[in-house]
Amino acid sequence: MSTSAKQLIPFSQFEQLRAGREIIRTEAEALLSMARELDASFLHAVDSISRCSGSVIVCGMGKAGLIGKKITATLSSTGTRAHFLHPAEAVHGDLGCLHPDDILLTLSNSGETEEILNVIPVAKRLGLSVISITATNQNSLAEQSDIVLPIGRTREACRWGLAPSTSTTAMLALGDALALVVSECKGFQPHNFAQFHPGGSLGQKLKPVVEVMRPRDQLRIASDRETVRQVISRSARPGRRTGAMLLVNEEEALTGIFTDSDLARLLESRQDELFDDPIASVMTRHPLTVSATALFSEVVDLLATRKISEIPVVDNHGAPVGLIDITDVIAWLPNEQTPGPHTQEN
């Protein structure tokens, strides 16, 4: 046994689990209490930030500073310009980033953090409004702020009530509420969110279908007046082969879909005579479709909930312009759980 292991105090797995649950419960109760106490000050803060023509400058020290950085990121990603200002660096020249059109959002549980208090007078002289997230209205920071968002006198969740935990959780939740409500007031939509999240799995989900679909020149498209045999013999395409044939009328509008599974069912049921009938008699009529402007995430949800493998993409006139195949989902979201291989059924 290592030396460090010998120095551990007795702490059974049962006690560890109980302590973990108690910590989470303590923080959750603090959040519920804060939610009940949310008042007009929150509305004033939302209105002030929504109308801000500059940036929200977030300022916090230590653990509150780390929370401030996350709030800054949330504001930025939801349509509100925001920057983090380290209070210690601020008084050594970084205060030059402040502009009269900005808003200063400060975080300090005690409201007595010296570095934060040193920033306030300069911000005030420049004409910035000051919003503070702090424990109560009765501290130095609150007295110098235009709007105070109190988190309440929280009990830190650690055994000795010292390590910032409940207070920082409350700050984070209040910051999230502020950022997200402001984004709703600004009419922030998923396509706006996509502009700021082009990378990673999230960025892929937020891509419009037109960036992901197989284009028309890769599709198997045929007239619904042709026979099954004619459609199959003429539908070959180079490159990736789709598992569905899209059928159109004289106006080139999509009228149905015929999949490899449909073909297999005809063969298994020995209905060879249907091969010389119009494909319209065996195709799936009025299949589920999406527009090219739909989000890829919406299509993934449709594939999963409807248990299908292909979704045609159509234009405003109902003409096919692309196709999303189950294999496209697997390719774009390699680490995501994807729906099983089913087809659109009659």
N, C-alpha and C positions, 0 to 999 in steps of 0.2 A: 504494500500500500504506500502511495506517495506521501511525502511530508504534508502537502497541501490538503490531501484527503483526510489525514489524521486530525487536522485542525478544525474540521467542520463540526458545528454543534449538532446535537441530536435533533433531527427534524424529519419525522416520518413522512412517507408519501401521503398518508391521510391528512396530516397537518399541512403539507405543502398544497394539496388540492383545496383544502378549506381556506387557506390564506389567499390563494389565487382567486377563489370565488368571492371572498370578502372584499378584496381590492377592487375587482370589477364592479361589485355591488355598490361599494362606496362611491365610485366615480359615476355610476349610472344614476344613483339617487341625487347626486349633485347636479347632474344635467337636467333631471326632471324638475328639480327645485328652481333652477335658473330659467327653464322654459316657462314655468308658471309665473315667474316674476317679470318676464319680458314686457316692457311697457312702451310708452310713446317715444322714449329716447331712442329706441331701436328704429322706429319709423323716421325720426329726424335724421338718424345716421344714414339710413337707406336713401332718403331723399337727397341728402347732401352729397353722397357719393355718386348717385345716379346723375346729378346735375353737374358734377365736376368736369371741367373742360381740360384739366391737366391730368396729373397722375396721383394715385394714392401712394404716399410714402409711408411704408410700414417700419416701425422702429421698436426694437425690443432688445433686452440684454440677457445673456445667459440662456436658460431654458426657454424663457419667454421669447427670446430672439429666434430660437429655432422654430418655435411655433409661428412666429411672425413671418419667417421665410416660407413656411408652408401656406399661410394665408395669402402671402404675396403671389405665390404660384397659382393658387386657386382663383384669385381675382384676375390674374393675367389670362388664364386659360378659359375664363368665362366672360371675356369681353370687356374687362375693366383694366386700363393701364395701371400697373403697379410696380414699385421698386422697393427693395429692402435697403434701409439705411442703418448701418451699425452705429449705435450712439457714441461709442468710444472713438470711432474713426470720424464721426460727424464733426466733433469739435476740433479736429486737426485738419480741416479743409474740406471734408466731404459735404459739409452744409451747403457748399456751392451748387449742389444738385437741386436745391429747393427753388421753387418758382411760385409766385403769388397765386397761380391758378391751381396749385396742388392742394391736397388735403393730407394732413399728418395723422396717421393712425398709430397710436402708441400702446404698448402692452407692458403692464407691470402689476403683479398681484398686490404688492404692498403699496404701490403708489408713491414710494419714497426712493426709488432707484435714482441715484445721483446722476448717472450718465444720461438718463432720460430727461430729468429735470433741467439739465444744462442745455438741452436742445430746444425746449419749449420757448424760451424768450426770443431766440433768434427766429424761430418759425413764426411767432406772433408778430415780430417787427416786419417780417416780409409779407404779412397779410394772410398767412395760411390759417384755415380752420383746423382745430385740433379735436380729434375723436379719441377717446381713451377707453381701453378695456382694462378694468382694474377691479379690485375686490368690492369697494364701496364708494359712495360719494364723499366720504370723509377722509381724504388724504391729500397730500400736496399736489399730486398729479391731477386728481379730480378737480381741485380748486382752480387749476390753470387751464382746464379743458373747456371747449365749447359744448361738447356732447360727451356724456359719460355712460358707458355700457357696463354696469356692475355685474360681476359673476357671482357675487355673494361671498360671505366668509366661509370658504370651503375647508374641510378637514383633509389634509394630505393623506393619501392612502397607505403610506408606509407605516411600519410599526411605531416609529417615533414621531410621526407627523412632520417630518423635516424635508424629505426629498420631494421636489415639485412633481406632482402627479395629478391629483384631482384638479388643482388650479390650472395646470397646463391643458388638461383635457377639456375643461370648461372654456378656456380661451380658444382652443381649436374649434370646438363646436360652435361657439358664438361667431368666430371668424367665418366659418363655413356658411352659417345662416346668413350672415351679412352679405357675403360674396354671391351666394346663390339667389337670394331675394333680389339683389341689385340686378343680376343678370336677367331675371324674369321681368323686372320693371323695364329693362332695355329691350325686351323682346328677343332675347338671345335664343337661337334655334339650333337644332343639331347640325345643320350645314355650316353655321358659324363656328360651332365647336370643332368641326372637322378641319377648318382652316388652320387651327392652332395645334392640331394633333395628327400631322401627316404620317408619323412614324409608328412602328410597332404594330401589335395586334389591334389596338384600338384604332389606329389610323386606317388599317385595312378594313375594319368593320364600317368605318364612316365614309369610305369611298363611295362615290356614286356608281351605280350599276354599269354605266357606260364605260368606266375604266377597267372593269373586271370581266364583262361578258365576252362571249365568243361573238365576233362581228358577223354580219350577214353573209359575207363571202366565204365563211367557213361552215355555213349551215346547210342542211339538206332540206330544201324547200321545193314543194311540188304542188300542182293543181289538184284540188279535191275531186275533180271530174275524171282524173286518170284512174286506172285500175291499180290494185295493190301490186301486181306484177310489174306494171310500167313504172310505178313510183320507185320500187326497189331497184330495178335495173338502171334507172337514170339518176339515182340520188347519190352516187359515189362522189366524194370530195377528197382532195389531198389533205395531208396533215392530220391533226387530231380528229378522230371520228366521233360525232355526237351520237347519243343513244336514242335520238328522237328525230322524226321527220315532221316538218311543219307544213300544214296544208292550207292553201289560200284559195280564195274565190277569184272571179274575173277582175275584181277591183284590187287584187293583191292584199286584201284583208285576211287576217288569220281566221280560219274557221274550225280548225281542229289540229290534233297532234296524234301521231302514230309512232309508237315506241318499239324498240327491239323486243320488249316483253309482250307487246301485243302480237307481234309476229310469231314469237315462240308459242303463244297460246293457240294461234291458228294451226300451227304445225302439230302441237301436242293433241289437239282435238280432231286432227285429220280432216279439217275443213278446207281441203285444197281447192274446192270449187269457188271459194270466196276470193281466190287470188285474181280472178278475172272479173270481179265486181268492182264498181267504183269504190275507191278507198274511203269515201265519205260514209259508206255503210258500216265500216268497222272502226273508224277513227274515234277518238275522244273529242266530242264537240265542246265548244266553249271552254277550253282549258284555262286554268289559272294563269294570268299574265301579270307583268309589272312594267313600269315605264323605265326609261333609261336614266331618269333623274332620281329614282328610288335609291335608298341607301343599301349597301351590300348587307348590312346587319339585318335589315328588314327581310331581305330575300332568304338569308340563313334561317331566320325564324319561321318563314313560310315553309321552307323545305323540311324543317324539323317538325312543325305542328301538323302539316298536311301529309307528311310521310311520302314525299314524292322526290324524284331524282332530277327533273328538268323543269325549268320555268322559262317560257318564251318572253322576250322583251319586245314590246311593240311601241310604235310611235302614236301620235295623236289620232291617226286615221285607222289604227288597228293593224297596220302592216308590220310584220316581223322585221326587227332590225338587229336582233341578237338573241342569245340564249345563255342562261346560267345552268350549268350541268353540275351534278353532285361532285364530280371530280375537280371542278373549279374551286369549290368550297374547300375541299381537302388540300388543294395546292396553295390557296391563299391563307388558310388558317390551319397550318400543320399541327398546332398544339391544342386546337379546340376540339371539343366533342361534336361530331357532325352526325346528321341524320343517316339512317340506314338506306340502302338502295331499293327504293320502291319507285313506281312510276305513276303518272296520272292515269286514273282509271275511268272507264266509261260510267 
